[in-house]
Amino acid sequence: MRQWLIDDRRREKKRYRKFIAGWIRRANKYGGKPKMSVEESLKKLEEDYG
């Protein structure tokens, strides 16, 4: 049960990373600056998911 939970967390984290990357790419494409840099986003991710 616990291992399943950990794996799920990992999957969630990967999905979140992809989402952030895509979001930043989109922002750059349209010339807008994203409010958060990639590093800040990943730092927040680490805080959220431990």
Secondary structure, DSSP 8 states (H G I E B T S, - for coil): -HHHHHHHHHHHHHHHHHHHHHHHHHHHHTT---SS-HHHHHHHHHHHH-
